[in-house]
Amino acid sequence: MATITAAMVKDLREKTGVGMMDCKQALNETSGDMEAAIDWLRKKGLSKAAKKAGRVAAEGLIAAITAGTKGVVVEVNSETDFVARNEQFQGLVKMVGQVALKTGTDVEKIKAAKVGDITVERAIADAIATIGENMTLRRAAELSVSDGVIASYIHNAVFDGLGKMGVLVALESTGAKDELATLGRQIAMHVAAANPQALDAASLDPEVVRREKDVMADKYRQQGKPDAMIAKIVESGLKTYYKEVTLLEQAFIHDNAKTVAQAVKDAEGKVGAPIKLTGFVRYALGEGIEKQESDFAAEVAAAAGQG
């Protein structure tokens, strides 16, 4: 039997908002499997927070940069938020984004690319030595279109193209580029606010859909509903789920009477040509990374003790 630690219970409680004893029971029932424990709590009707992807904790900056029909978003992490306000660090992140536009988004290739006489990896190392904090190039992504625009949006911007969240949206169209850019920015703002999981239902991870169906079915089965009724309820529930998590079916934040798909269709008149929303990328700073606050505090305390 798996050993359930206090840290595991605490982690599950932070993810779900459920009491400690229920979290411990869920972990015991699922042999310590965190995702299965979340599902177990949902089936018992105890958790409404399972859609949360994890705590957002790491510091640093996101850069979103576009050039014509291509755009990139990169994340460079640091230990503290103070560094995000450092001009040298801001310049470093901007430079990493510009390199990614040319080399692609493979992190190792970006780090090996030259900027002047040195590599990006050396530039990061030099910044670490100068600023005094560890920094890492965590990830990068890109979007491109054959004809159309790549729109970007930075949330909580600290400088042009740099902030705590970066979004790219790809619109394929032969129509007016200025109108496309306006629509693209509106959709990028929507993505930042609504956090869709996929472009449409077909793009969702099949395993995620299966889990959602299982959770709904088991919940109603425990209520004693017959299988025939459960199948219909689950089918209806999935339609609601798709409206919540897929970009094209979400209610458009700029006009809740329309879905994003309808807003794109309605914009074709202004653009003067058909429009296809082909993809999006949303990077939130530090998502999925646990911040070691206690470790940093211990370092400060140790330094103070030595002073």
C-alpha positions in Angstrom: 0.0 0.0 0.0 1.3 3.5 -0.9 2.6 5.7 1.9 0.4 8.8 2.1 2.5 11.8 3.3 1.3 15.0 4.9 2.7 16.9 1.9 0.5 14.8 -0.5 -2.5 15.6 1.6 -1.7 19.3 1.7 -1.1 19.4 -2.1 -4.5 17.7 -2.7 -6.2 20.1 -0.3 -4.7 23.2 -2.1 -5.8 21.8 -5.5 -9.4 21.0 -4.4 -10.3 23.1 -1.4 -11.5 19.9 0.3 -10.9 19.1 4.0 -7.8 17.3 5.2 -9.5 14.1 6.3 -11.4 13.8 3.0 -8.2 14.4 1.1 -6.4 11.7 3.1 -9.2 9.3 2.5 -9.2 10.0 -1.3 -5.4 9.4 -1.5 -5.8 6.1 0.5 -8.6 5.0 -1.8 -6.5 5.7 -4.9 -3.1 4.4 -3.6 -1.7 7.9 -3.7 -2.5 8.7 -7.3 -3.1 12.5 -7.2 -5.3 12.7 -10.4 -7.3 9.7 -9.4 -7.8 11.3 -5.9 -9.2 14.5 -7.5 -11.6 12.4 -9.6 -12.6 10.4 -6.4 -13.4 13.6 -4.6 -15.4 14.9 -7.6 -17.4 11.7 -7.8 -18.3 12.2 -4.1 -19.4 15.7 -4.9 -16.7 17.1 -2.6 -14.6 19.0 -5.1 -15.4 21.6 -7.6 -11.9 22.7 -8.3 -10.6 19.8 -10.4 -10.3 21.9 -13.5 -7.4 23.8 -11.9 -4.2 22.8 -13.6 -2.0 23.4 -10.6 -0.6 26.3 -8.6 1.0 29.1 -10.5 4.1 29.9 -8.5 7.4 30.5 -10.4 8.6 34.0 -11.1 10.1 35.6 -14.2 8.6 36.9 -17.5 6.7 35.7 -20.6 7.5 37.3 -23.9 5.1 37.2 -26.9 6.6 38.4 -30.2 5.1 38.5 -33.7 6.6 39.2 -37.1 4.3 39.0 -40.1 2.7 35.5 -40.3 4.7 34.0 -37.4 4.7 34.5 -33.6 6.5 33.0 -30.6 5.9 33.0 -26.9 8.7 32.1 -24.4 9.0 31.7 -20.7 12.1 32.6 -18.7 11.9 31.9 -15.0 13.7 33.5 -12.1 13.7 33.0 -8.4 11.9 36.3 -7.3 9.5 38.8 -8.8 12.1 41.5 -8.2 14.1 40.3 -11.2 11.1 40.8 -13.6 11.5 44.5 -13.0 15.2 44.4 -13.8 16.0 46.0 -17.2 18.8 43.5 -17.9 16.5 40.6 -17.3 13.8 42.2 -19.4 16.3 42.6 -22.2 17.4 39.0 -21.9 13.8 37.7 -22.2 13.1 39.9 -25.2 16.3 38.7 -26.8 15.3 35.0 -26.2 12.0 35.7 -27.9 13.7 37.3 -31.0 16.1 34.3 -31.2 13.1 31.9 -31.1 11.5 33.7 -34.0 14.5 32.7 -36.1 15.6 29.3 -34.7 12.2 27.8 -33.8 11.1 26.8 -30.3 13.3 23.8 -29.4 14.7 25.0 -26.1 18.2 23.4 -26.6 18.5 25.0 -30.1 17.5 28.4 -28.7 20.2 28.1 -26.0 22.8 27.0 -28.6 22.0 29.9 -30.9 24.5 32.8 -31.2 23.7 36.4 -30.2 26.8 38.3 -31.2 29.9 36.5 -30.0 28.2 34.3 -27.4 25.4 31.8 -27.2 22.0 32.4 -25.6 23.0 29.9 -22.9 26.1 32.0 -22.1 24.0 35.1 -22.1 21.7 33.6 -19.5 24.7 32.4 -17.4 26.2 35.9 -17.5 22.9 37.4 -16.4 22.8 34.9 -13.5 26.3 36.0 -12.4 25.4 39.7 -12.7 21.9 39.7 -11.1 22.6 36.9 -8.6 19.6 34.7 -9.1 19.1 31.4 -10.9 17.3 31.8 -14.3 16.1 29.1 -16.7 14.6 29.1 -20.2 11.7 26.9 -19.5 9.7 26.6 -22.7 8.7 28.2 -26.0 5.9 27.8 -28.6 5.1 29.2 -32.0 2.2 29.7 -34.4 2.3 30.6 -38.1 -0.2 31.0 -40.9 0.3 30.9 -44.7 -1.8 34.1 -45.1 -3.4 36.1 -42.3 -2.1 37.3 -39.0 -0.7 36.1 -35.7 -2.1 38.3 -33.0 -0.6 38.6 -29.5 -1.7 39.8 -26.0 0.3 40.3 -22.9 -1.5 40.4 -19.6 0.1 42.2 -16.6 2.7 43.7 -18.9 5.8 45.1 -17.3 7.3 46.2 -20.7 6.3 46.1 -24.4 5.8 42.4 -25.2 6.7 41.2 -21.7 4.5 40.2 -18.8 3.0 37.5 -16.5 0.9 35.9 -19.3 1.3 35.7 -23.0 -1.2 34.6 -25.7 -0.9 34.0 -29.4 -3.8 33.5 -31.8 -3.6 32.4 -35.4 -6.1 33.6 -38.0 -5.9 32.4 -41.6 -7.5 34.8 -44.1 -6.7 36.7 -47.3 -8.8 39.6 -46.0 -7.8 43.0 -44.6 -4.9 42.6 -42.2 -5.7 45.5 -39.9 -9.2 44.2 -39.3 -7.8 40.7 -38.7 -5.3 42.1 -36.2 -8.1 43.8 -34.3 -10.1 40.6 -34.1 -7.1 38.5 -33.3 -6.2 40.7 -30.3 -9.8 40.5 -29.0 -9.6 36.7 -29.2 -6.2 36.7 -27.5 -7.7 38.7 -24.7 -10.5 36.2 -24.5 -8.0 33.3 -24.3 -6.2 35.0 -21.5 -9.4 35.5 -19.5 -11.3 32.2 -20.3 -8.3 29.8 -20.4 -9.7 27.3 -23.0 -8.1 23.8 -23.0 -8.4 23.3 -26.7 -9.6 24.9 -30.0 -12.6 22.5 -30.3 -13.9 19.2 -29.0 -11.9 17.2 -31.6 -8.7 18.8 -30.3 -9.3 17.8 -26.7 -7.1 15.1 -25.2 -9.2 11.9 -25.5 -8.0 10.9 -22.0 -9.3 14.1 -20.5 -12.7 13.6 -22.2 -12.8 10.0 -20.9 -12.1 11.1 -17.4 -14.8 13.7 -17.6 -17.3 11.1 -18.8 -16.3 8.7 -16.1 -16.6 11.3 -13.4 -20.1 12.3 -14.5 -21.3 8.7 -15.0 -20.1 7.5 -11.6 -21.6 10.5 -9.8 -25.1 9.8 -11.2 -24.7 6.0 -10.8 -24.1 6.6 -7.1 -27.3 8.5 -7.0 -29.1 5.4 -8.2 -30.0 6.6 -11.7 -30.5 3.9 -14.4 -27.8 3.4 -17.0 -30.0 4.5 -19.9 -30.7 7.8 -18.1 -27.0 8.2 -17.2 -26.0 7.9 -20.8 -28.3 10.8 -21.8 -27.2 12.9 -18.9 -23.5 12.4 -19.7 -24.1 13.3 -23.3 -25.8 16.5 -22.3 -23.1 17.2 -19.7 -20.4 16.8 -22.3 -22.0 19.4 -24.5 -21.9 21.8 -21.5 -18.3 20.8 -20.8 -17.3 21.6 -24.4 -18.8 25.0 -24.1 -16.8 25.7 -21.0 -13.4 24.4 -22.2 -13.1 24.7 -26.0 -12.3 28.1 -27.5 -14.7 28.1 -30.5 -17.7 27.1 -28.3 -17.0 29.5 -25.4 -19.1 32.6 -25.0 -17.1 35.5 -26.4 -16.0 37.8 -23.5 -16.5 40.9 -25.7 -20.1 39.8 -26.6 -21.6 37.0 -24.5 -24.5 36.6 -26.9 -22.1 35.0 -29.4 -19.6 32.1 -29.3 -16.1 32.8 -30.4 -16.9 30.8 -33.6 -19.9 33.1 -34.3 -17.7 36.2 -33.6 -15.2 35.0 -36.1 -17.9 34.4 -38.7 -19.5 37.8 -38.1 -16.1 39.5 -38.6 -15.8 38.2 -42.2 -17.9 41.1 -43.5 -15.4 43.6 -42.2 -12.4 41.6 -43.2 -13.8 40.9 -46.7 -12.9 37.3 -46.8 -13.4 34.0 -45.0 -11.6 33.6 -41.7 -10.3 30.4 -40.0 -9.2 30.4 -36.4 -6.4 27.8 -36.6 -4.8 27.8 -33.2 -3.8 29.5 -30.0 -1.1 29.4 -27.3 -1.5 30.6 -23.7 1.4 30.7 -21.4 0.8 31.7 -17.7 4.0 32.4 -15.8 5.0 29.4 -13.7 1.9 27.3 -14.2 2.6 23.8 -12.9 5.7 24.8 -11.0 5.8 24.7 -7.2 7.7 27.7 -5.8 10.1 26.9 -3.0 9.3 29.9 -0.9 10.6 28.3 2.3 14.0 27.6 0.7 14.4 31.2 -0.4 13.4 32.4 3.0 16.0 30.1 4.6 18.7 31.5 2.3 17.8 35.1 3.4 17.8 34.1 7.0 21.1 32.4 6.7 22.6 35.4 5.0 21.3 37.7 7.7 22.8 35.4 10.3 26.2 35.6 8.6 26.1 39.4 8.4 
